[in-house]
Amino acid sequence: MLMENWEKEIILNNIDKLASLTICSSELLSKFLANRILSETDVEELEGLGDNRIKQASQLYKIVSTRRNSFSSLLEFLEETNQSGAVAVLKGIKVKPDTLDELRNLKYDKNSVLGRGSLGTVVYKGKFEDRDIAVKRMHLNIFECDQTPIDHEIKILKACDEHENIVRYLGELCEMNLKEWVADKRIEISPIEVLRQSTVGLDWLHQNKIVHRDFKPENILLSQKMNLVRVKISDFGLSRHIIDGKNYVCTLSNFGPQGWVAPEILLQVLEDGPNRGKFTIESDVFALGCVYYYVLTDGKHAFGDFIRCQTNILDDKATLKHTEVKHGCAQNLQFVKLMISMEPTLRPTCSAILCYPIFWQEDRLVKFLENIFDNEFDCYNGQEVVFEGLNCLETCMFHNKLEINTSQRMGCVIPTAFIRMQENALTLMPYHYPPTELEQTDTNEALRINDTRPSVIYVPAEILHLIV
């Protein structure tokens, strides 16, 4: 059997590019000869073209395309002789026959651009069978680099395909991105829930040692099916797996979106150039903190306007303002401040962020307030902590000039108390992960800290007096 038609078509349609990236070394030719893909006559013919490297390589591909089962051997021999450019082209374009049959049902409209991604990619609105989908089109030049970005993106998307907060690899179109949602709120979902689902998705990536590296509002999508709204992380063109034994990934190209890149990355770029940034899970958390402020303030950036934000990030000059908070209590900015810390080691993990009071229901807020008031946590005087929180509440009410209900009042008091008591983590841990809940739910559910049970907790009169 000769090389399959679809494989032969790949070679012949890209033969000029392949020839320009291939060197017919004696080592490469000897591998083809040893495996009987080339005959001695073929080798002599190719060696006779040695004065014209492009013509020699072009003839090699023409001969190989006529030989049996030679495509996989071609890839193997090119890799073994370090011909990474040609390998990248072949791997980037190679598609199995059954997938080709499926893709004949895929169409997209060049006039309907949904967005533009990293590395010059364009996303179009399309159709796959009877489903609306988004189609990412990538320029062929991308495949000439040493590590093909699409290989990374497809691998990560396939690994994440079943997670509800990660966009699917094939067959999904989301209604809008976070930037569009913040502008008009066409999909009905609370801002706090948007942040929770975004954090759940990023936490899943981090638990699986994946650094996103391009986390920003345009890459956070919202999908609505019936009355169910899902927030989904997208665009994994810059994402990378962290290798065992390492805690970072290096970039050899784009170092991330302006305004959403952590200060340590910007410093590395300034010192070592744009191709030497070391991205970590903590650098993703920095971007997440900026997204939190963006959502809570209906579109403001934590480091000021577009012109100044990059400089402000480098100078550690956050512009967090209570008066800009439109959703939830302004005291939640204390958590945002932790997430955008200049020092990466001070930033919380996504798992820790999901335990923050910003996501608690009222009964949990009341229980926590009871515990600190009764001094059940040994390291602080409960009343002092509550009064400190009340001072923040007064500031919040003054700046926002809003009527704040009981739940919101507690929500203002508790962030301050919660942060002050972080040093007593061993005491707090059982409260964050109640054993009864762990027995009833899986880990992902427990991490959400999102009770929907009605409150049956008695609030002491003196505590109620403090918060009402």
DOPATOR-821985 format. One record per residue (C-alpha): x, y, z. Coordinates in Angstrom, 2 decimals. Last residue first. Layout:
DOPATOR-821985
+---------+---------+---------+
|      c1 |      c2 |      c3 |
+---------+---------+---------+
|       X |       Y |       Z |
...
+---------+---------+---------+
end
This chain:
DOPATOR-821985
+---------+---------+---------+
|      c1 |      c2 |      c3 |
+---------+---------+---------+
|  -27.71 |   45.79 |   62.45 |
|  -24.15 |   44.45 |   62.82 |
|  -23.24 |   45.18 |   66.43 |
|  -26.74 |   44.71 |   67.81 |
|  -26.94 |   41.31 |   66.14 |
|  -23.73 |   40.36 |   67.91 |
|  -25.10 |   41.49 |   71.30 |
|  -28.39 |   39.73 |   70.63 |
|  -26.71 |   36.39 |   69.97 |
|  -27.42 |   35.03 |   66.47 |
|  -29.22 |   31.69 |   66.54 |
|  -28.26 |   29.49 |   63.58 |
|  -31.06 |   27.95 |   61.51 |
|  -29.91 |   29.43 |   58.18 |
|  -31.44 |   27.82 |   55.13 |
|  -29.15 |   25.38 |   53.25 |
|  -27.60 |   26.79 |   50.05 |
|  -24.00 |   26.41 |   51.16 |
|  -21.36 |   27.72 |   48.76 |
|  -17.97 |   26.82 |   50.15 |
|  -16.83 |   25.96 |   46.61 |
|  -13.96 |   23.82 |   47.77 |
|  -16.31 |   21.20 |   49.15 |
|  -17.91 |   20.73 |   45.74 |
|  -14.55 |   20.19 |   44.07 |
|  -13.49 |   17.75 |   46.78 |
|  -16.51 |   15.47 |   46.40 |
|  -19.54 |   15.86 |   48.58 |
|  -21.26 |   14.16 |   51.51 |
|  -18.37 |   13.07 |   53.71 |
|  -16.51 |   16.31 |   53.05 |
|  -19.61 |   18.22 |   54.06 |
|  -19.84 |   16.44 |   57.42 |
|  -16.12 |   16.99 |   58.00 |
|  -16.49 |   20.80 |   57.66 |
|  -13.80 |   22.16 |   55.30 |
|  -13.45 |   25.85 |   56.04 |
|  -14.32 |   25.44 |   59.70 |
|  -11.90 |   22.58 |   60.15 |
|   -9.16 |   24.77 |   58.61 |
|   -9.69 |   27.80 |   60.82 |
|   -7.92 |   26.40 |   63.87 |
|   -4.90 |   25.19 |   61.91 |
|   -4.85 |   28.48 |   59.99 |
|   -4.39 |   30.67 |   63.07 |
|   -2.23 |   33.17 |   61.21 |
|   -5.17 |   33.79 |   58.90 |
|   -7.07 |   35.47 |   61.73 |
|   -6.61 |   39.07 |   60.68 |
|   -7.70 |   38.15 |   57.14 |
|  -10.98 |   36.65 |   58.33 |
|  -11.75 |   39.53 |   60.68 |
|  -11.32 |   42.10 |   57.91 |
|  -13.32 |   40.02 |   55.45 |
|  -16.00 |   39.46 |   58.15 |
|  -17.21 |   42.97 |   58.90 |
|  -18.29 |   43.94 |   55.39 |
|  -20.03 |   40.65 |   54.64 |
|  -21.76 |   40.94 |   57.99 |
|  -23.18 |   44.26 |   56.88 |
|  -24.11 |   42.74 |   53.52 |
|  -26.08 |   40.01 |   55.23 |
|  -27.85 |   42.54 |   57.44 |
|  -28.80 |   44.89 |   54.62 |
|  -26.70 |   47.83 |   53.43 |
|  -28.39 |   51.11 |   52.46 |
|  -25.88 |   52.80 |   50.22 |
|  -23.66 |   55.87 |   50.47 |
|  -20.78 |   53.91 |   48.91 |
|  -18.00 |   55.83 |   50.64 |
|  -19.76 |   56.23 |   53.96 |
|  -21.10 |   52.67 |   54.03 |
|  -17.64 |   51.22 |   53.30 |
|  -15.94 |   53.40 |   55.89 |
|  -18.55 |   52.44 |   58.49 |
|  -18.07 |   48.77 |   57.60 |
|  -14.28 |   49.08 |   57.90 |
|  -14.73 |   50.43 |   61.42 |
|  -17.09 |   47.54 |   62.04 |
|  -14.36 |   45.09 |   61.05 |
|  -12.05 |   46.52 |   63.67 |
|  -14.92 |   46.22 |   66.14 |
|  -15.36 |   42.57 |   65.22 |
|  -11.65 |   41.83 |   65.66 |
|  -11.59 |   43.58 |   69.03 |
|  -14.67 |   41.62 |   70.11 |
|  -13.05 |   38.31 |   69.19 |
|   -9.81 |   38.85 |   71.06 |
|   -7.24 |   37.19 |   68.86 |
|   -5.10 |   34.03 |   68.73 |
|   -7.42 |   31.52 |   70.34 |
|  -10.20 |   31.14 |   67.80 |
|  -13.31 |   30.21 |   69.78 |
|  -13.24 |   33.75 |   71.16 |
|  -17.05 |   33.91 |   71.44 |
|  -17.11 |   36.85 |   69.03 |
|  -14.87 |   34.98 |   66.57 |
|  -17.12 |   31.93 |   66.58 |
|  -20.40 |   33.81 |   66.36 |
|  -19.13 |   35.82 |   63.41 |
|  -18.10 |   32.61 |   61.64 |
|  -21.54 |   31.12 |   62.24 |
|  -23.28 |   34.25 |   60.95 |
|  -21.21 |   34.30 |   57.76 |
|  -21.91 |   30.60 |   57.21 |
|  -25.63 |   31.16 |   57.59 |
|  -25.47 |   34.10 |   55.18 |
|  -23.88 |   32.25 |   52.27 |
|  -20.12 |   32.36 |   51.74 |
|  -18.41 |   33.23 |   48.43 |
|  -16.85 |   36.57 |   49.48 |
|  -15.98 |   34.79 |   52.73 |
|  -12.85 |   33.30 |   51.13 |
|  -12.63 |   29.51 |   50.74 |
|  -12.49 |   29.67 |   46.94 |
|   -9.47 |   31.95 |   47.31 |
|   -7.61 |   29.20 |   49.17 |
|   -8.11 |   26.73 |   46.32 |
|   -7.08 |   29.44 |   43.84 |
|   -3.80 |   29.77 |   45.70 |
|   -3.11 |   32.86 |   47.76 |
|   -0.54 |   35.48 |   46.73 |
|    2.16 |   36.20 |   49.29 |
|    4.72 |   33.99 |   47.50 |
|    4.40 |   36.15 |   44.37 |
|    5.65 |   39.35 |   46.10 |
|    4.08 |   42.37 |   44.40 |
|    0.73 |   41.31 |   45.85 |
|   -2.10 |   41.20 |   43.31 |
|   -4.00 |   38.34 |   44.98 |
|   -3.57 |   39.80 |   48.47 |
|   -4.98 |   43.17 |   47.38 |
|   -7.95 |   41.40 |   45.78 |
|   -8.70 |   39.80 |   49.15 |
|   -8.67 |   43.19 |   50.88 |
|  -10.84 |   44.48 |   48.05 |
|  -13.57 |   42.34 |   49.57 |
|  -14.06 |   45.22 |   52.00 |
|  -15.93 |   47.02 |   49.22 |
|  -18.87 |   44.71 |   49.85 |
|  -20.56 |   42.97 |   46.98 |
|  -20.93 |   44.53 |   43.55 |
|  -20.36 |   48.14 |   42.46 |
|  -16.90 |   48.78 |   43.91 |
|  -15.45 |   52.04 |   42.52 |
|  -15.84 |   54.03 |   45.75 |
|  -13.76 |   51.53 |   47.69 |
|  -10.80 |   52.36 |   45.45 |
|   -7.93 |   50.07 |   44.43 |
|   -5.35 |   52.01 |   42.40 |
|   -2.44 |   49.58 |   42.68 |
|    1.00 |   51.18 |   42.60 |
|    3.45 |   48.28 |   42.80 |
|    5.95 |   50.15 |   40.57 |
|    5.98 |   47.44 |   37.88 |
|    2.19 |   47.17 |   37.97 |
|    1.89 |   50.97 |   37.86 |
|    4.05 |   51.10 |   34.74 |
|    1.83 |   48.56 |   32.98 |
|   -1.32 |   50.30 |   34.23 |
|   -0.45 |   53.80 |   33.02 |
|   -1.72 |   53.92 |   29.44 |
|   -4.50 |   51.39 |   29.95 |
|   -6.02 |   53.24 |   32.90 |
|   -5.41 |   52.38 |   36.53 |
|   -3.71 |   49.47 |   38.26 |
|   -6.71 |   47.49 |   39.50 |
|   -8.49 |   48.07 |   36.19 |
|  -12.10 |   49.31 |   36.14 |
|  -14.74 |   47.40 |   34.17 |
|  -17.84 |   47.02 |   36.30 |
|  -16.08 |   47.58 |   39.64 |
|  -16.47 |   44.07 |   41.09 |
|  -15.77 |   42.50 |   37.68 |
|  -12.53 |   44.39 |   36.93 |
|  -11.37 |   44.05 |   40.54 |
|  -11.75 |   40.29 |   40.34 |
|  -10.08 |   40.22 |   36.90 |
|   -7.02 |   41.99 |   38.35 |
|   -6.90 |   39.38 |   41.09 |
|   -7.11 |   36.62 |   38.47 |
|   -4.14 |   38.17 |   36.63 |
|   -2.11 |   37.99 |   39.85 |
|   -3.31 |   34.42 |   40.37 |
|   -1.93 |   33.46 |   36.94 |
|    1.49 |   34.82 |   37.98 |
|    1.26 |   32.72 |   41.15 |
|    0.80 |   29.55 |   39.09 |
|    4.15 |   30.38 |   37.58 |
|    5.51 |   31.99 |   34.42 |
|    9.23 |   32.38 |   33.84 |
|    9.76 |   35.07 |   31.18 |
|   12.79 |   34.68 |   28.91 |
|   11.67 |   35.51 |   25.39 |
|   10.77 |   39.18 |   25.90 |
|   14.31 |   40.23 |   26.94 |
|   16.47 |   39.43 |   29.97 |
|   16.18 |   42.43 |   32.30 |
|   13.02 |   44.14 |   31.06 |
|   11.33 |   40.82 |   30.34 |
|   12.28 |   39.47 |   33.76 |
|   10.84 |   42.60 |   35.41 |
|    7.60 |   42.25 |   33.44 |
|    7.30 |   38.63 |   34.55 |
|    7.86 |   39.56 |   38.21 |
|    5.23 |   42.29 |   37.89 |
|    2.43 |   39.88 |   36.87 |
|    0.90 |   40.25 |   33.40 |
|   -2.69 |   41.46 |   32.98 |
|   -2.13 |   45.00 |   31.70 |
|   -0.55 |   43.93 |   28.44 |
|   -1.41 |   40.35 |   27.55 |
|    1.25 |   37.63 |   27.92 |
|    4.93 |   36.93 |   27.31 |
|    4.63 |   36.11 |   23.61 |
|    7.49 |   33.90 |   22.44 |
|    9.89 |   31.50 |   24.10 |
|    8.11 |   31.46 |   27.43 |
|    9.41 |   29.44 |   30.35 |
|    7.27 |   27.37 |   32.70 |
|    7.47 |   27.46 |   36.49 |
|    7.45 |   25.32 |   39.61 |
|    9.77 |   22.59 |   38.36 |
|   10.35 |   19.03 |   39.60 |
|    7.74 |   17.59 |   37.30 |
|    7.30 |   19.79 |   34.22 |
|    4.67 |   22.52 |   34.47 |
|    2.26 |   22.17 |   31.56 |
|    1.96 |   25.19 |   29.28 |
|   -0.65 |   27.70 |   28.19 |
|    0.12 |   30.33 |   25.53 |
|   -2.39 |   29.10 |   22.93 |
|   -4.81 |   28.02 |   25.65 |
|   -7.56 |   30.41 |   24.62 |
|  -10.60 |   29.75 |   26.86 |
|  -11.83 |   29.70 |   30.46 |
|  -15.54 |   29.01 |   30.83 |
|  -18.29 |   30.60 |   32.92 |
|  -21.45 |   28.54 |   32.79 |
|  -25.02 |   29.78 |   32.89 |
|  -27.91 |   27.33 |   33.27 |
|  -31.38 |   28.67 |   32.50 |
|  -31.64 |   27.04 |   29.05 |
|  -28.01 |   26.70 |   27.97 |
|  -26.04 |   29.88 |   28.55 |
|  -22.29 |   30.13 |   27.92 |
|  -20.05 |   32.87 |   29.28 |
|  -16.43 |   33.19 |   28.21 |
|  -13.22 |   34.20 |   29.99 |
|  -10.47 |   34.81 |   27.43 |
|  -11.46 |   38.43 |   26.68 |
|  -11.53 |   39.17 |   30.43 |
|   -7.85 |   38.20 |   30.93 |
|   -5.81 |   35.08 |   31.71 |
|   -3.11 |   34.59 |   29.08 |
|   -0.42 |   32.61 |   30.93 |
|   -2.67 |   29.58 |   31.56 |
|   -0.28 |   27.60 |   33.75 |
|   -1.20 |   23.91 |   33.84 |
|   -0.04 |   21.74 |   36.73 |
|   -3.27 |   19.71 |   36.96 |
|   -4.25 |   21.37 |   40.24 |
|   -3.41 |   24.66 |   38.51 |
|   -5.84 |   23.99 |   35.68 |
|   -8.57 |   22.96 |   38.11 |
|   -7.96 |   26.12 |   40.16 |
|   -8.34 |   28.22 |   37.02 |
|  -11.75 |   26.67 |   36.35 |
|  -12.92 |   27.03 |   39.96 |
|  -11.67 |   30.63 |   40.02 |
|  -13.67 |   31.55 |   36.92 |
|  -16.70 |   29.82 |   38.43 |
|  -16.40 |   31.85 |   41.63 |
|  -15.77 |   35.14 |   39.84 |
|  -18.87 |   34.75 |   37.66 |
|  -20.82 |   33.73 |   40.77 |
|  -19.78 |   36.96 |   42.49 |
|  -20.84 |   38.97 |   39.44 |
|  -24.33 |   37.44 |   39.65 |
|  -25.69 |   35.76 |   36.54 |
|  -28.30 |   36.92 |   34.02 |
|  -26.75 |   37.07 |   30.56 |
|  -27.12 |   40.46 |   28.88 |
|  -24.97 |   42.10 |   31.57 |
|  -24.14 |   45.06 |   29.24 |
|  -20.49 |   46.12 |   29.61 |
|  -19.37 |   43.51 |   32.14 |
|  -20.72 |   40.82 |   29.81 |
|  -18.73 |   42.11 |   26.82 |
|  -15.47 |   42.06 |   28.79 |
|  -16.36 |   38.65 |   30.20 |
|  -16.73 |   37.05 |   26.79 |
|  -19.99 |   36.41 |   24.99 |
|  -22.51 |   33.80 |   23.87 |
|  -20.23 |   30.77 |   23.94 |
|  -19.86 |   28.45 |   20.96 |
|  -19.03 |   24.79 |   21.50 |
|  -18.41 |   21.77 |   19.28 |
|  -14.74 |   20.95 |   19.56 |
|  -12.07 |   21.58 |   22.20 |
|  -14.58 |   22.49 |   24.89 |
|  -14.25 |   25.69 |   26.94 |
|  -13.15 |   25.06 |   30.53 |
|  -15.52 |   25.75 |   33.45 |
|  -17.59 |   22.56 |   33.08 |
|  -14.57 |   20.31 |   32.93 |
|  -14.97 |   17.55 |   30.33 |
|  -12.57 |   18.83 |   27.71 |
|   -9.74 |   19.72 |   30.07 |
|   -7.22 |   17.13 |   28.85 |
|   -8.37 |   17.66 |   25.27 |
|   -7.96 |   21.42 |   25.65 |
|   -4.46 |   21.00 |   27.10 |
|   -3.26 |   18.74 |   24.29 |
|   -4.91 |   20.92 |   21.64 |
|   -3.25 |   24.07 |   23.00 |
|    0.20 |   22.54 |   23.38 |
|    0.17 |   21.06 |   19.88 |
|   -1.21 |   24.37 |   18.57 |
|    1.77 |   26.23 |   19.97 |
|    4.25 |   24.14 |   17.96 |
|    7.53 |   23.88 |   19.81 |
|   10.60 |   24.77 |   17.77 |
|    8.87 |   27.51 |   15.76 |
|    7.85 |   27.00 |   12.13 |
|    4.28 |   26.07 |   12.98 |
|    3.29 |   29.65 |   13.76 |
|    4.12 |   30.61 |   10.19 |
|    1.03 |   28.68 |    9.06 |
|   -1.26 |   31.31 |   10.57 |
|   -3.88 |   30.02 |   12.99 |
|   -7.66 |   29.96 |   12.55 |
|   -9.78 |   29.41 |   15.63 |
|  -13.35 |   28.31 |   14.93 |
|  -16.14 |   29.10 |   17.39 |
|  -19.18 |   26.84 |   17.24 |
|  -22.89 |   26.88 |   16.42 |
|  -24.16 |   23.32 |   16.16 |
|  -26.03 |   21.58 |   13.34 |
|  -23.02 |   19.87 |   11.71 |
|  -20.20 |   22.11 |   12.90 |
|  -21.05 |   25.74 |   12.19 |
|  -18.87 |   28.82 |   12.48 |
|  -18.21 |   32.16 |   14.13 |
|  -14.59 |   33.14 |   13.64 |
|  -11.58 |   33.34 |   15.96 |
|   -8.35 |   34.86 |   14.60 |
|   -4.83 |   33.88 |   15.64 |
|   -2.00 |   36.41 |   15.53 |
|    0.18 |   34.81 |   18.22 |
|   -2.45 |   35.27 |   20.95 |
|   -6.12 |   35.53 |   20.16 |
|   -8.38 |   37.70 |   18.05 |
|  -12.11 |   37.86 |   18.46 |
|  -15.53 |   36.81 |   17.25 |
|  -14.89 |   37.65 |   13.59 |
|  -17.92 |   37.12 |   11.35 |
|  -16.80 |   38.10 |    7.85 |
|  -14.63 |   35.00 |    7.43 |
|  -17.71 |   32.86 |    8.12 |
|  -16.95 |   29.34 |    9.26 |
|  -17.77 |   25.82 |    8.12 |
|  -17.25 |   22.39 |    9.62 |
|  -19.05 |   19.44 |    8.02 |
|  -15.96 |   18.55 |    5.97 |
|  -14.23 |   18.55 |    9.34 |
|  -15.81 |   15.23 |   10.24 |
|  -14.38 |   13.50 |    7.19 |
|  -11.01 |   15.06 |    7.92 |
|  -11.23 |   13.73 |   11.47 |
|  -11.77 |   10.23 |   10.12 |
|   -8.79 |   10.65 |    7.81 |
|   -6.35 |   11.74 |   10.54 |
|   -5.04 |   15.28 |   10.46 |
|   -1.40 |   16.34 |   10.00 |
|   -1.13 |   20.09 |    9.53 |
|    0.69 |   21.06 |   12.69 |
|    2.65 |   17.85 |   12.86 |
|    3.99 |   18.26 |    9.32 |
|    4.89 |   21.94 |    9.74 |
|    6.44 |   21.42 |   13.18 |
|    8.51 |   18.49 |   11.93 |
|    9.86 |   20.63 |    9.09 |
|   10.95 |   23.33 |   11.53 |
|   12.32 |   20.83 |   14.07 |
|   14.85 |   19.19 |   11.77 |
|   16.80 |   17.77 |   14.73 |
|   18.10 |   14.66 |   12.90 |
|   16.06 |   12.32 |   15.11 |
|   12.97 |   14.50 |   14.63 |
|   13.29 |   14.39 |   10.85 |
|   13.78 |   10.61 |   11.01 |
|   10.63 |   10.08 |   13.09 |
|    8.44 |   12.37 |   11.00 |
|    9.52 |   10.65 |    7.79 |
|    9.06 |    7.24 |    9.39 |
|    5.47 |    8.17 |   10.27 |
|    4.84 |    9.27 |    6.68 |
|    6.58 |    6.33 |    4.97 |
|    3.92 |    3.66 |    5.06 |
|    4.76 |    2.63 |    1.49 |
|    6.68 |    4.94 |   -0.80 |
|    5.40 |    7.52 |   -3.30 |
|    5.51 |   10.50 |   -0.90 |
|    9.13 |    9.59 |   -0.07 |
|   10.23 |   10.30 |   -3.65 |
|    8.55 |   13.71 |   -3.83 |
|    9.81 |   14.61 |   -0.35 |
|   13.40 |   13.78 |   -1.30 |
|   13.08 |   15.73 |   -4.56 |
|   12.11 |   18.86 |   -2.62 |
|   15.05 |   18.37 |   -0.27 |
|   17.52 |   18.21 |   -3.16 |
|   15.91 |   21.16 |   -4.95 |
|   16.20 |   23.27 |   -1.80 |
|   19.80 |   22.21 |   -1.13 |
|   21.08 |   22.88 |   -4.65 |
|   24.73 |   21.79 |   -4.84 |
|   23.83 |   18.46 |   -3.24 |
|   21.69 |   17.40 |   -6.20 |
|   23.95 |   14.44 |   -7.00 |
|   23.48 |   13.24 |   -3.41 |
|   19.77 |   12.96 |   -4.15 |
|   20.30 |   10.79 |   -7.22 |
|   22.82 |    8.58 |   -5.40 |
|   20.35 |    8.15 |   -2.53 |
|   17.55 |    7.18 |   -4.90 |
|   19.81 |    4.64 |   -6.65 |
|   20.73 |    3.14 |   -3.28 |
|   17.02 |    2.70 |   -2.63 |
|   14.97 |    4.90 |   -0.31 |
|   12.22 |    3.68 |    2.02 |
|   14.28 |    0.56 |    2.62 |
|   14.58 |    1.24 |    6.38 |
|   18.38 |    1.44 |    6.17 |
|   18.12 |    3.72 |    3.13 |
|   15.73 |    6.17 |    4.84 |
|   18.05 |    6.29 |    7.85 |
|   21.10 |    6.71 |    5.60 |
|   19.48 |    9.70 |    3.91 |
|   18.99 |   11.49 |    7.24 |
|   22.56 |   10.85 |    8.41 |
|   24.00 |   11.89 |    5.04 |
|   22.24 |   15.21 |    5.52 |
|   19.30 |   16.20 |    3.36 |
|   18.66 |   19.51 |    5.17 |
|   14.99 |   20.47 |    5.51 |
|   13.30 |   23.81 |    6.29 |
|   13.23 |   25.27 |    2.76 |
|   12.11 |   21.92 |    1.38 |
|    9.20 |   21.77 |    3.83 |
|    7.99 |   25.23 |    2.81 |
|    8.16 |   24.37 |   -0.87 |
|    6.58 |   20.94 |   -0.34 |
|    3.53 |   22.17 |    1.54 |
|    0.76 |   20.96 |   -0.76 |
|    2.87 |   17.96 |   -1.79 |
|    3.51 |   16.79 |    1.76 |
|   -0.04 |   17.19 |    3.09 |
|   -1.50 |   15.66 |   -0.06 |
|    0.67 |   12.57 |    0.35 |
|   -0.70 |   12.11 |    3.85 |
|   -4.30 |   12.50 |    2.67 |
|   -3.67 |   10.11 |   -0.22 |
|   -2.30 |    7.35 |    1.98 |
|    1.34 |    6.45 |    1.36 |
|    1.34 |    3.44 |   -0.93 |
|    0.00 |    0.00 |    0.00 |
+---------+---------+---------+
end
